[in-house]
Amino acid sequence: MASDPTFSQIIYRAPGLTTSSHTPSQPLPSSQFLYWRVRARNACGIGQISPTSSFSTLAVAGECGATAQPVTLFQEDFESGASSWVSSGVQNGQALTDTWTLSDTRTHSGSAAMVAPGIESASDRYLLSPAITLPADQSGLTLHFWNYQSIERVRSNNLEVVACYDGALIELSPDQGATWLDIPPANFLTDQYDGQISGSFDNPLGGRRAWCGDPQDWLESIIDLNAYAGQRVHLRFRMGTDDGTSREGWYVDDVKVQYCTAGKKTLYLPLLTGGQ
C-alpha cells in the first residue's frame, strides 16, 4: 500500500497472506488517498502484479478529508504577545484587568502561551479574542486550540470526577459581547468537559460544566462552529476558582479557526521514455 500510484512511498506491506481479505495491522493515515495492489506467490513461482486500486481514508475530528483542503481564518500563537486580546475578571468581588498573562513556563509550541493561574481565592478570569468573521458559504468551520490544565477537582474512590472545584470553559458571543453563549456539548468534537463546578466554595462559575484536568497534559480541543456561520463572533476563555486549594492553572496556545474548501486530487501520469 502506498500514498502514490507509482508506489514510491510505501506505507504498508503484508507478505505471506493466505486469505482473500486482510485488515491492516497498523493505523492508516487519515484524510488521504491510498493505493494498493497484490502479487500472488506459490510453489510454482511469483505471479504478475495486480492492477492498482485506490480508496480514501476517513477524516478524524477537525480534518477536512481527502477531497478538501483547510483554509485558516484566524490564527494566534502568542509569540508576538496578545495585544489584540483582552483579559479581565473579578476576584473576591473586585474588578481586575490583565487576569491572564503571557508565560513561557509551559507552551505547546514556541516560547509563549497564555495562562490563567489557579489561585486560592474566588475569581472569574476572562480572555477575550478579537472578532472573527465566519463565512456563511463554507463548510467544516472549526475552532482548534491546545491547552494544558492543572485545575483543582475531586475524584471518587474509583477515580471518576465527582466535581470540579475550579473550572475552565469556553463561550461564544455573536453580538460584540452583549450576550455570551455556552457551546452545546454536541459541538465538542474532542475533549468534552470533565464535570460540573462545585457551588460549595464560592466559585463564581458554580454549577457550570467545565474542564478540570488535574493535571491534563497538552491536548488539542476541536469545536464545531458551523452553527455560527455568517456571524461575526468573539471567543471567551474563562477560568473560575474557589476559596480552596490552588493549582498551576489553565494554559492556552495555538488558537486557530478554519474551514474546508474543495481540493484537487493530484494527477499522476505515467513516465514516458524515448520511443514510447
C-alpha positions as CSV (number, residue, x, y, z in Angstrom):
1,M,0.0,0.0,0.0
2,A,1.3,3.5,-0.9
3,S,0.4,7.1,-0.8
4,D,1.1,7.5,-4.6
5,P,0.1,5.2,-7.6
6,T,3.7,4.7,-8.6
7,F,4.4,3.1,-5.2
8,S,7.4,5.2,-4.5
9,Q,6.0,6.0,-1.0
10,I,5.2,2.6,0.5
11,I,3.3,2.9,3.8
12,Y,2.3,-0.7,4.5
13,R,3.3,-4.2,3.4
14,A,1.8,-7.5,4.3
15,P,3.7,-10.5,3.0
16,G,2.6,-14.2,3.2
17,L,-1.2,-13.7,3.3
18,T,-3.3,-16.8,2.9
19,T,-6.8,-15.4,2.9
20,S,-8.8,-13.3,0.4
21,S,-9.3,-10.4,2.8
22,H,-7.0,-8.5,5.1
23,T,-7.2,-5.9,7.8
24,P,-4.0,-3.7,8.2
25,S,-2.2,-4.3,11.4
26,Q,-1.4,-0.6,11.9
27,P,-3.5,2.6,11.7
28,L,-3.6,4.2,8.2
29,P,-3.2,7.9,7.8
30,S,-6.4,9.8,7.9
31,S,-7.9,12.0,5.1
32,Q,-5.7,10.6,2.3
33,F,-6.0,8.8,-1.0
34,L,-4.1,5.5,-0.7
35,Y,-3.2,2.9,-3.4
36,W,-2.9,-0.9,-3.2
37,R,-2.0,-3.9,-5.2
38,V,-1.3,-7.5,-4.7
39,R,1.0,-10.2,-6.1
40,A,0.4,-13.9,-5.9
41,R,3.2,-16.4,-4.9
42,N,3.0,-20.2,-4.7
43,A,5.2,-23.2,-5.3
44,C,5.2,-22.6,-9.0
45,G,6.7,-19.1,-8.7
46,I,5.6,-15.4,-8.5
47,G,2.6,-14.1,-10.4
48,Q,2.0,-10.7,-12.1
49,I,1.3,-7.6,-10.0
50,S,-2.4,-6.9,-10.0
51,P,-3.9,-3.6,-11.4
52,T,-3.7,-0.8,-8.9
53,S,-6.8,0.1,-6.9
54,S,-7.3,3.1,-4.6
55,F,-9.5,4.3,-1.7
56,S,-9.6,7.3,0.6
57,T,-9.4,7.1,4.4
58,L,-11.9,8.9,6.6
59,A,-11.2,12.2,8.3
60,V,-10.7,12.4,12.0
61,A,-12.3,15.2,14.1
62,G,-11.4,18.6,12.7
63,E,-9.9,17.4,9.4
64,C,-11.3,18.3,6.0
65,G,-11.0,14.9,4.4
66,A,-9.1,13.6,1.4
67,T,-11.0,15.7,-1.1
68,A,-10.9,19.1,0.6
69,Q,-8.3,21.5,2.0
70,P,-8.3,23.6,5.2
71,V,-8.3,27.4,5.0
72,T,-7.2,29.3,8.1
73,L,-9.5,32.2,9.0
74,F,-7.8,33.2,12.3
75,Q,-4.6,32.1,14.0
76,E,-2.8,33.1,17.2
77,D,0.3,31.5,18.7
78,F,1.0,34.4,21.2
79,E,4.7,34.5,20.1
80,S,4.3,38.3,19.4
81,G,2.2,38.9,22.5
82,A,-1.5,39.2,23.0
83,S,-2.2,42.9,22.2
84,S,-5.3,42.1,20.2
85,W,-6.8,40.0,23.1
86,V,-8.4,41.4,26.3
87,S,-8.3,39.9,29.7
88,S,-10.3,41.0,32.7
89,G,-12.3,39.5,35.5
90,V,-13.3,39.6,39.2
91,Q,-11.6,38.4,42.3
92,N,-13.4,38.4,45.7
93,G,-15.9,40.8,44.3
94,Q,-13.2,43.3,43.0
95,A,-12.9,44.0,39.2
96,L,-9.5,43.1,37.7
97,T,-7.6,43.7,34.5
98,D,-4.8,41.5,33.0
99,T,-6.1,38.4,34.6
100,W,-4.4,36.2,32.0
101,T,-0.7,36.6,31.4
102,L,1.9,35.5,28.8
103,S,4.0,32.7,30.1
104,D,7.0,30.7,28.9
105,T,6.6,28.1,31.8
106,R,4.5,25.8,29.6
107,T,3.9,26.1,25.9
108,H,2.6,23.9,23.2
109,S,4.8,25.5,20.5
110,G,7.3,28.3,20.5
111,S,8.1,30.2,23.7
112,A,4.8,31.8,24.8
113,A,1.3,30.8,25.8
114,M,-1.5,32.5,27.8
115,V,-2.2,31.3,31.4
116,A,-4.9,31.9,34.0
117,P,-3.5,30.9,37.4
118,G,-5.5,28.6,39.6
119,I,-5.3,30.8,42.7
120,E,-6.8,30.0,46.1
121,S,-9.3,32.8,46.0
122,A,-12.8,33.1,44.5
123,S,-12.2,34.5,41.0
124,D,-13.6,34.7,37.4
125,R,-11.0,35.3,34.8
126,Y,-11.8,36.0,31.1
127,L,-9.6,36.0,28.0
128,L,-11.5,37.6,25.1
129,S,-10.4,37.0,21.4
130,P,-10.5,39.6,18.6
131,A,-13.6,39.5,16.4
132,I,-13.6,36.6,13.9
133,T,-15.9,36.7,10.9
134,L,-17.2,33.2,10.0
135,P,-18.2,32.8,6.3
136,A,-21.8,31.8,5.5
137,D,-21.0,29.7,2.5
138,Q,-18.2,27.4,3.7
139,S,-18.4,24.0,5.5
140,G,-16.2,22.5,8.1
141,L,-15.9,25.6,10.3
142,T,-13.9,24.5,13.4
143,L,-12.1,26.1,16.3
144,H,-8.8,24.4,17.3
145,F,-6.8,25.2,20.4
146,W,-4.2,23.5,22.5
147,N,-4.5,23.6,26.3
148,Y,-2.8,22.3,29.4
149,Q,-4.8,22.0,32.6
150,S,-3.7,21.9,36.2
151,I,-7.1,22.6,37.7
152,E,-8.4,21.5,41.2
153,R,-11.0,18.8,41.2
154,V,-12.3,15.9,43.4
155,R,-12.4,12.3,42.4
156,S,-14.3,9.3,43.8
157,N,-12.7,6.1,45.1
158,N,-12.8,4.7,41.5
159,L,-11.1,7.9,40.2
160,E,-14.1,9.2,38.4
161,V,-14.5,13.0,38.5
162,V,-17.1,13.9,41.1
163,A,-16.9,17.7,40.7
164,C,-14.6,20.5,39.6
165,Y,-13.6,22.8,42.4
166,D,-12.0,25.2,39.9
167,G,-13.0,25.0,36.3
168,A,-12.2,26.2,32.7
169,L,-14.7,26.7,29.9
170,I,-15.2,28.5,26.6
171,E,-18.0,30.7,25.5
172,L,-19.0,32.5,22.2
173,S,-20.7,35.9,21.6
174,P,-22.4,36.7,18.3
175,D,-23.2,40.3,19.3
176,Q,-19.9,42.1,20.3
177,G,-20.1,40.7,23.9
178,A,-23.7,41.7,24.7
179,T,-24.5,38.1,25.3
180,W,-22.3,35.0,25.8
181,L,-23.4,31.6,24.8
182,D,-22.5,28.1,26.1
183,I,-21.3,26.0,23.2
184,P,-23.5,22.8,23.1
185,P,-21.8,19.5,24.1
186,A,-22.5,18.1,20.7
187,N,-20.3,20.7,19.1
188,F,-17.2,19.5,21.1
189,L,-15.6,17.1,18.6
190,T,-12.9,16.2,21.1
191,D,-12.2,16.8,24.8
192,Q,-15.7,17.1,26.4
193,Y,-16.0,18.9,29.7
194,D,-14.9,16.9,32.7
195,G,-17.8,17.7,35.1
196,Q,-19.7,20.3,37.0
197,I,-18.1,23.1,39.0
198,S,-19.0,22.8,42.7
199,G,-21.1,25.5,44.2
200,S,-19.9,24.9,47.7
201,F,-16.8,27.1,47.9
202,D,-17.8,30.4,46.3
203,N,-16.6,29.7,42.8
204,P,-18.4,32.3,40.6
205,L,-18.9,29.7,38.0
206,G,-20.5,27.2,40.4
207,G,-23.0,24.9,38.6
208,R,-21.4,25.3,35.2
209,R,-19.9,22.4,33.3
210,A,-16.2,22.8,32.7
211,W,-12.8,21.2,32.2
212,C,-10.8,20.4,35.3
213,G,-7.8,18.3,34.4
214,D,-5.7,17.7,37.5
215,P,-3.4,17.6,35.6
216,Q,-4.1,17.1,31.9
217,D,-1.1,17.4,29.5
218,W,-1.3,19.4,26.3
219,L,-4.4,18.4,24.3
220,E,-6.0,19.8,21.2
221,S,-9.6,20.8,21.7
222,I,-11.7,21.0,18.5
223,I,-15.1,22.6,18.4
224,D,-17.6,22.7,15.5
225,L,-18.6,26.3,14.7
226,N,-20.9,25.6,11.7
227,A,-24.0,26.7,13.7
228,Y,-22.5,30.2,13.8
229,A,-21.7,30.5,10.1
230,G,-22.3,34.0,8.7
231,Q,-21.7,35.7,12.0
232,R,-19.0,37.9,13.5
233,V,-18.1,36.3,16.8
234,H,-15.8,36.6,19.8
235,L,-14.5,33.7,21.8
236,R,-14.1,33.9,25.6
237,F,-11.8,31.5,27.5
238,R,-13.0,31.6,31.1
239,M,-11.4,30.3,34.3
240,G,-13.2,30.2,37.7
241,T,-11.5,29.4,41.0
242,D,-12.8,28.9,44.6
243,D,-11.6,29.8,48.0
244,G,-9.8,26.5,48.4
245,T,-6.6,24.9,47.2
246,S,-4.5,26.5,44.4
247,R,-3.3,24.8,41.3
248,E,-0.9,25.9,38.5
249,G,-3.8,27.0,36.2
250,W,-5.0,26.8,32.6
251,Y,-2.7,27.4,29.7
252,V,-4.0,28.1,26.2
253,D,-1.8,28.1,23.0
254,D,-2.1,27.9,19.2
255,V,-5.6,29.0,18.7
256,K,-7.0,28.6,15.1
257,V,-10.3,28.9,13.3
258,Q,-10.5,27.2,9.9
259,Y,-13.0,26.0,7.2
260,C,-12.8,23.4,4.4
261,T,-12.7,24.1,0.7
262,A,-12.9,21.7,-2.2
263,G,-9.4,20.5,-3.1
264,K,-7.9,19.0,-6.1
265,K,-6.6,15.4,-6.3
266,T,-3.1,15.1,-7.5
267,L,-3.0,13.7,-11.1
268,Y,-0.2,11.1,-11.6
269,L,0.8,10.5,-15.2
270,P,3.0,7.6,-16.4
271,L,6.6,8.3,-17.1
272,L,7.3,8.1,-20.9
273,T,10.8,7.4,-22.1
274,G,12.2,7.7,-25.6
275,G,10.5,5.7,-28.3
276,Q,7.2,5.4,-26.3
